[in-house]
Amino acid sequence: MLSSITPLGERGRAQRWWLTVTAHILGSALGGALLGALLGLVGTPLVAWIGEVAVAVVVGVVALGALAADASGGRLPLPRYGRQVNEDWMTSYRGWVYGGGFGLQLGAGLTTIVTAGLVYVVFVTCLLSGSWLLGGLIGLTFGLVRGLAILAARGVHDPDALVVFHRRLQARASWARVATVVGDLAVVVVAVGATVTLA
């Protein structure tokens, strides 16, 4: 999807790239915020029931599982929902509609294919935040960061640039995996620290 919404692709569909991308980023932020707030709301009585120490332990265990899956390079499979955004939208709707719709789904994180365990960590954290507001802020941050990734394709104005873009993505895939593992590890460390402090 990232390589479909480029200045080249949008020009070929007679759409305005900046408008599609703006809708995508806003939709992604909104999707993350809505799911995060909903999970925070649902989790409020759960947090009150199990207590802060259990929250820290659960987040740590989920992050540890995500760390193992992400560090395994795919050998430890993640639970997956095998749905992707519908690319037919790009030929059926205006750019701002499919941009916003794709963003909303990707920002919600769990509504499309999940490729990193860290996504589950984010939304378990939203659930166990104990607050719709805090869950919404966590989700908003996730959705916004995920939505901004589309800006990486801003220089794709011709087919040659698209080929270079794909090569660059492939070359940097290992860096993305390392960043994901570091994120998982950071959550594990914070959760262990919180458990020790609260116990």
N, C-alpha and C positions, 0 to 999 in steps of 0.2 A: 504494500500500500504506500509505503514511503516513497518508492520509486515511481508510483503512478501519479502522485500529486506533485508535479514539478512545473516550472514555467513552460517547459516544452510540452508536457502532457496537457496542461490547462489551455495552452494556445491551440493545440490540436482539437480540443473539445469546444473551442470558442468561449472559454470561461476566463475569468480574471484570477490569476494565481493568488494575488494578495488577498482577495476576498475569500476564496476557498480556504486559504491557510488561516486567516483570521477566524473564520467560523470553526475550523478544525481545532485551533488552540482553545477558543472559548468553550466549545463543546466538550473537549477533553477535560478542562478544568471543572466544568459543571458536572460531568459524569462522575469524576472522582469525588467531588464534594457531596453530591447527592447520595452516592453509595456509602461514603464514609459517614455522613450524618445519620443515614438510616441504620447502619451497623452500630454506631455509637448509641443511638436511641434504644435499639433492641438490647444492646449489651449493658445498659445502665443497671437494670435489676440484677443481672448476672454478676456484675462486678460487686455490687452491694452484698450479694449472697456469698460469693467465694472469697472475697477479701483481697487486699493488695498483694500479699505475698504469693497467693495462688496465681494472680494475674501475671506477676513477674515470672513465675515458674513456667506458666503456659506459653507466654510470649517467647521465653528462652528456649523451650523445647521445640516450638514451631520453627524458630530461627535456626536452631541446630539441625533440624530435619531439612530445612531449605538449604543450609550451608552444605550438608552432605550431598543433596541432589545437584546443586549448582556446581559444586567442586568436582562432581563425578563426570562432567562433560556429557551428560545424557544417559550414562549407564544406570543411574538410579532414576527411574521415570517419575515425573510429577503427575498428580491428578490432572487430567486435561478435559476440557470442554472443547470438542472438535469443531467449533464454529468460527468462521472468519467473517469480516465485514463483507457485504454483498457488492462486488465490483460492478454489477449491472446498474447500480445506482448512478454511476458516472456517465452512463449514456441515457439515463431516464430523467434525471433531475438537474437543477441548476447547481453550480459549483458550491454556493453557500449551503445548500441543502445537504449534499453528500459530504461536504467538508465537516459541517456541524454534526451530522449523523454518525460519520465515522469517528469523529473526535469523542462524541458522547459515549460510544461503545468502547473505544480504546481507553478512555479515561476511567471508565468504570472497572477496567482491568480484568474482571472475572467473566465478562460477557463474551470474550473472544479467546482464542488459543493463548494459553499461559506458557511462556517459554522459560520463566525464571521463578524459582521458589520465593524469591524476595517479594514478588507480587502478593503471594499468600500472607507473608509476614506483615506487609503493609495493612491488609484488610483485617487480619486477626488483631492487629494493634488498634485499628479503628473500632472493632467490636469491643475490645477490652479497655478502651479509653475511659469508659464510664460516663461519656458525655456526647450528646449529638453534636455540640459545637466543636469539641476537640476532635471527634471522629471526622467531622466535616472538614476541618482545617488540615488534618492529615491526608484525607482523600483529595482535597483541593491541591495540595502540594504535589502529590503523586500525579494527579491528572495534568496539572500545568507542566510539570517536567516532561511527562510523556508526550504531551501535545507539542511542546517546543522542539522536539526531535525532528519534526517535519521541516524545520528551517535549514537542516543540513542539505536539503535538495535545492536550495535557492539558486545555485549556480548552474543548474541543468537547463541550458537554453537550446541545446542541439544534441543530436544522437551521439556524437563523440563524447560530449560531456557526460551523458548518461552512462556510457561504458566505463568511463573513468570513475564515476560515482559508485557504480557497482563494485569495481575493483577495490576502491577505498573502503567500502563497507566490509568486504570480505577480509581485507588486510587488518581491519580494526576489530574484528569479531572477538579475537582472543582478549583484547583490552576490555571489551564489554563484559566478558565472562569474569575477568579478574575484578572489575569494579563491582559486579554483583556479589561475588564471594566476599569481598571486603565489606560490602553493606550488610550481608548476613552476619559476618563475624562481629561487626560493630554492634548489632542488635543483641547478639549473644552476650557480649561483654557487658553492655548496659543492663541487660536482664539479670545477669549473675550479680552485678554490683547492686542492683535494686533489691534482689532477693536477700543478699547478705545484710544490707542496710536495714531492711524492713523486718527481718526475722528476729 
